[in-house]
Amino acid sequence: MNDQGRRILLGRVAGALGLRGEVKLESWTEPRDAIFRYQPWTLRDAQGRERQIEGVRGRDSGKHIVATFPDVTDRDGAEALRGLEIHVPREALPPAKPGEFYWVDLEGLRVVTVDGVPLGTVSHLFSTGANDVLVARDDERERMIPFVRPQYVTDIDLEGGVVTVDWDPEF
């Protein structure tokens, strides 16, 4: 699969922290402070405007991920960053471990049942807290399939571009 040009949403600026320009980040990396390893970042605002930045430093304070952006030295500057999404190129991420997958690598794959019935393509995945959910869409409907392996998701073939599920096509 060609990852050229694909970007991954790794986090978001949650807001200002203190008076010296530090910000709180939401980070979806594991561990949370690994987000700082994947720079430069592309910052995207709610209107879709983007800019690149590097040299962001930070730490996991226990309660928050705290970051310092270059040239941001006061609370007003930090508050102006609130809501910015943090994206990185897909190729910046390390290879997935055997048996593990980045969700973005599954998006766009065909979804078929164990009996070969097509259910559409992977639109996206999301977490419910209890388990992750794979969303398969076709022209007619959207199906939410628990991403529970091997009970419901029986096989993932990245090379073949197919996710096989044990799922009733009528459900």
Phi, psi and chi 1 to 4 in degrees:
 res  aa     phi    psi   chi1   chi2   chi3   chi4
   1 MET       -  139.2  178.7  175.3  -72.6      -
   2 ASN   -87.4  116.1 -177.7    2.0      -      -
   3 ASP   -95.9   -0.6  -65.3  -35.0      -      -
   4 GLN   -57.3  124.1 -163.8   68.0   11.9      -
   5 GLY    87.1  -12.1      -      -      -      -
   6 ARG   -76.5  140.1  -67.0 -179.0   87.4 -178.5
   7 ARG  -123.5  152.0  -71.2 -165.4  -53.3 -145.4
   8 ILE  -115.2  133.2  -49.3  -60.6      -      -
   9 LEU   -81.1  113.7  175.7   63.5      -      -
  10 LEU  -102.1  -17.7  -72.3 -171.6      -      -
  11 GLY   178.8 -171.5      -      -      -      -
  12 ARG  -152.1  147.0  179.8  175.4  -71.9  116.7
  13 VAL   -79.1  119.1  178.8      -      -      -
  14 ALA   -86.3  -26.6      -      -      -      -
  15 GLY   154.1  177.4      -      -      -      -
  16 ALA   -74.3  153.3      -      -      -      -
  17 LEU  -136.5  113.1 -179.4   68.0      -      -
  18 GLY    77.2 -163.9      -      -      -      -
  19 LEU  -109.1   -8.4  -58.6  173.5      -      -
  20 ARG  -100.3   17.0  -64.8 -172.5  -50.6 -103.7
  21 GLY    94.8    4.8      -      -      -      -
  22 GLU   -76.6  152.7  -68.6 -177.3  -44.9      -
  23 VAL  -128.2  157.0  -63.7      -      -      -
  24 LYS   -94.1  136.4  -63.7  179.6  -77.8 -172.3
  25 LEU  -113.7  146.3  -62.6 -177.2      -      -
  26 GLU   -93.1  127.6  -65.7  176.3   57.9      -
  27 SER  -125.4  133.4  171.0      -      -      -
  28 TRP  -106.5   19.6  -60.3  -56.5      -      -
  29 THR   -89.6  165.5   61.8      -      -      -
  30 GLU  -130.2  113.8 -172.4   60.4   44.8      -
  31 PRO   -69.3  166.4   25.6  -31.3      -      -
  32 ARG   -56.6  -37.5  -63.2 -173.5  -46.5  172.2
  33 ASP   -81.0    0.3   60.7  -11.3      -      -
  34 ALA   -66.3  -15.5      -      -      -      -
  35 ILE   -55.1  -29.9 -166.6  168.9      -      -
  36 PHE   -73.1  -15.6  -61.6  107.7      -      -
  37 ARG   -75.4  -19.7  -65.7 -176.4 -154.5  150.8
  38 TYR  -107.9   67.3  -50.9  115.2      -      -
  39 GLN  -114.6  155.7  -65.6 -170.4   46.3      -
  40 PRO   -74.4  156.7   26.6  -32.2      -      -
  41 TRP   -99.8  148.6  -67.6  -13.6      -      -
  42 THR  -103.9  119.4  -61.6      -      -      -
  43 LEU   -94.4  130.4  -58.2  177.1      -      -
  44 ARG  -124.0  129.5  179.9 -175.8  -62.9  161.2
  45 ASP   -92.6  178.3   67.5   16.8      -      -
  46 ALA   -63.5  -23.9      -      -      -      -
  47 GLN   -87.4   -0.5  -69.6   73.9   40.5      -
  48 GLY    89.3    2.6      -      -      -      -
  49 ARG   -72.1  142.0  -67.1 -179.6  -60.6 -118.4
  50 GLU  -129.5  152.9  -63.1  179.7  -14.1      -
  51 ARG  -152.9  152.3   65.1 -176.0  167.8  107.6
  52 GLN   -97.0  148.1  -86.2 -153.6  -18.7      -
  53 ILE  -146.7  145.5 -170.4  166.7      -      -
  54 GLU  -140.0  167.3   53.7 -172.1  -45.9      -
  55 GLY    89.0   14.6      -      -      -      -
  56 VAL   -75.5  130.4  179.8      -      -      -
  57 ARG  -115.1  158.9  -65.4  173.1  -48.4  159.8
  58 GLY  -176.2 -177.4      -      -      -      -
  59 ARG  -157.1  160.6   67.0 -170.3 -175.5  -73.4
  60 ASP   -93.1  113.9 -171.6  -21.1      -      -
  61 SER   -89.2    2.9   72.1      -      -      -
  62 GLY    99.0  -57.9      -      -      -      -
  63 LYS   -84.8  -36.9 -172.7  173.4 -176.9 -179.2
  64 HIS  -135.8  163.3  -54.5  -72.5      -      -
  65 ILE   -92.7  122.9  -64.3  -65.6      -      -
  66 VAL  -108.3  132.4  178.6      -      -      -
  67 ALA  -129.3  150.1      -      -      -      -
  68 THR  -121.4  120.4  -55.5      -      -      -
  69 PHE   -93.0  142.7  -77.9   67.4      -      -
  70 PRO   -56.6  140.0  -18.9   27.7      -      -
  71 ASP    68.3   10.1  -58.1  -34.5      -      -
  72 VAL  -109.3  112.0  176.5      -      -      -
  73 THR  -122.2   -1.1   58.2      -      -      -
  74 ASP  -142.6  172.1   60.5   21.8      -      -
  75 ARG   -62.4  -38.6 -173.8  172.2 -177.6   84.3
  76 ASP   -61.5  -44.6  -70.5  -19.0      -      -
  77 GLY   -62.9  -39.6      -      -      -      -
  78 ALA   -68.2  -41.2      -      -      -      -
  79 GLU   -65.0  -30.2 -164.0   56.5   43.5      -
  80 ALA   -65.9  -18.3      -      -      -      -
  81 LEU   -86.7  -11.6  -59.1  171.7      -      -
  82 ARG   -52.5  132.0  178.6 -171.2  -66.9  -90.3
  83 GLY    88.8   -9.9      -      -      -      -
  84 LEU   -65.8  134.8  -69.2  178.1      -      -
  85 GLU   -85.9  145.8  -66.0  178.2  -19.0      -
  86 ILE  -109.7  114.0  -58.9  164.4      -      -
  87 HIS  -116.2  149.3  -64.8 -101.1      -      -
  88 VAL  -135.0  157.1  -60.3      -      -      -
  89 PRO   -63.0  142.2  -15.8   25.7      -      -
  90 ARG   -55.3  -38.4  166.4   63.2 -178.2   90.4
  91 GLU   -69.2  -10.1   58.6  -91.4   12.7      -
  92 ALA   -76.0  -18.4      -      -      -      -
  93 LEU   -84.0  147.9  -59.9  178.0      -      -
  94 PRO   -68.6  158.5   23.5  -30.4      -      -
  95 PRO   -59.2  145.2  -15.5   25.0      -      -
  96 ALA   -67.4  148.4      -      -      -      -
  97 LYS   -71.8  157.4  -64.1  176.1 -177.4  158.5
  98 PRO   -53.8  132.6  -24.9   33.5      -      -
  99 GLY    82.2   -2.7      -      -      -      -
 100 GLU  -113.4  158.3  -66.6 -176.6   -1.2      -
 101 PHE  -144.6  146.0  -52.4   91.5      -      -
 102 TYR   -82.1  136.5  -72.3  108.9      -      -
 103 TRP   -54.2  -40.7  -75.6    0.9      -      -
 104 VAL   -60.7  -27.6   70.9      -      -      -
 105 ASP   -72.9  -18.3  -66.7  -20.3      -      -
 106 LEU   -90.5  -23.4  -57.9  179.7      -      -
 107 GLU   -61.6  131.9  -67.5  172.1    2.5      -
 108 GLY    92.5  -11.6      -      -      -      -
 109 LEU   -71.9  149.0  -63.3 -174.6      -      -
 110 ARG   -70.1  145.2  -68.4  180.0  -62.2  116.9
 111 VAL  -116.4  125.0 -179.9      -      -      -
 112 VAL  -131.2  153.5  -61.5      -      -      -
 113 THR   -79.1  169.0   68.3      -      -      -
 114 VAL   -61.4  -20.2  -68.5      -      -      -
 115 ASP   -93.3    4.7  -63.0  -37.2      -      -
 116 GLY    87.6    7.7      -      -      -      -
 117 VAL   -78.2  123.8  177.5      -      -      -
 118 PRO   -72.6  136.6   18.3  -22.4      -      -
 119 LEU  -115.4    6.2  -60.4 -178.8      -      -
 120 GLY   110.9 -149.0      -      -      -      -
 121 THR  -126.1  160.5   60.0      -      -      -
 122 VAL   -71.1  116.1  177.4      -      -      -
 123 SER   -80.8  -51.8  165.3      -      -      -
 124 HIS  -169.4  174.7   62.1  -76.0      -      -
 125 LEU  -128.0  155.0  -67.9   97.2      -      -
 126 PHE  -149.3  162.6   64.8   90.8      -      -
 127 SER  -105.2  138.0 -178.8      -      -      -
 128 THR  -102.5   -6.4   64.9      -      -      -
 129 GLY    98.0  -47.4      -      -      -      -
 130 ALA   -77.5  -44.2      -      -      -      -
 131 ASN  -160.0  168.2   57.3  -90.5      -      -
 132 ASP   -85.4  156.7  -61.3  -30.7      -      -
 133 VAL  -128.1  131.8  175.9      -      -      -
 134 LEU   -95.8  129.9  179.5  144.3      -      -
 135 VAL  -105.9  116.7  179.5      -      -      -
 136 ALA  -107.0  128.6      -      -      -      -
 137 ARG  -122.8  142.3  -76.9 -167.7 -176.4  138.6
 138 ASP  -128.9 -167.7   61.6   19.2      -      -
 139 ASP   -66.8  -21.7  -67.3  -24.9      -      -
 140 GLU  -104.9  -30.2  -62.2  173.5   14.3      -
 141 ARG  -158.7  173.7   60.9 -170.9  -69.2 -167.9
 142 GLU  -123.8  133.7  178.2  177.5  -88.6      -
 143 ARG  -119.1  134.9  -67.1  175.4  178.6   85.3
 144 MET  -106.5  114.8  -65.6 -173.7 -159.2      -
 145 ILE  -115.5  123.7  -56.4  166.0      -      -
 146 PRO   -56.9  129.3  -21.6   32.0      -      -
 147 PHE   -84.0   71.8 -166.2   83.4      -      -
 148 VAL  -117.8  117.4  178.2      -      -      -
 149 ARG  -105.0  139.1  -62.7  179.4   68.9 -156.0
 150 PRO   -92.7    8.0   35.1  -34.8      -      -
 151 GLN   -57.9  -51.1 -173.9  176.7    0.4      -
 152 TYR  -109.8  -40.7  -60.5  117.4      -      -
 153 VAL   -97.4  104.2  176.5      -      -      -
 154 THR   -90.8  -26.0   61.4      -      -      -
 155 ASP  -157.2  143.8 -173.1   53.2      -      -
 156 ILE  -127.4  117.7  -63.2  172.0      -      -
 157 ASP  -115.7   91.5  179.1    1.2      -      -
 158 LEU   -62.7  -42.1  -69.8  176.1      -      -
 159 GLU   -62.9  -42.4  -65.1  -64.1  -43.7      -
 160 GLY   -82.5  -12.0      -      -      -      -
 161 GLY    73.3   33.7      -      -      -      -
 162 VAL  -134.7  136.6  178.2      -      -      -
 163 VAL  -110.7  124.5  176.0      -      -      -
 164 THR  -101.9  132.2  -55.6      -      -      -
 165 VAL  -127.7  148.4  -63.9      -      -      -
 166 ASP   -96.8   87.9 -170.6   -7.2      -      -
 167 TRP  -148.2  138.7 -163.7 -109.4      -      -
 168 ASP   -71.8  120.0 -177.2  -15.1      -      -
 169 PRO   -62.1  -20.1   -7.5   11.1      -      -
 170 GLU   -84.7  -11.7  -59.5  -56.1  -43.9      -
 171 PHE   -87.3      - -170.5   68.9      -      -
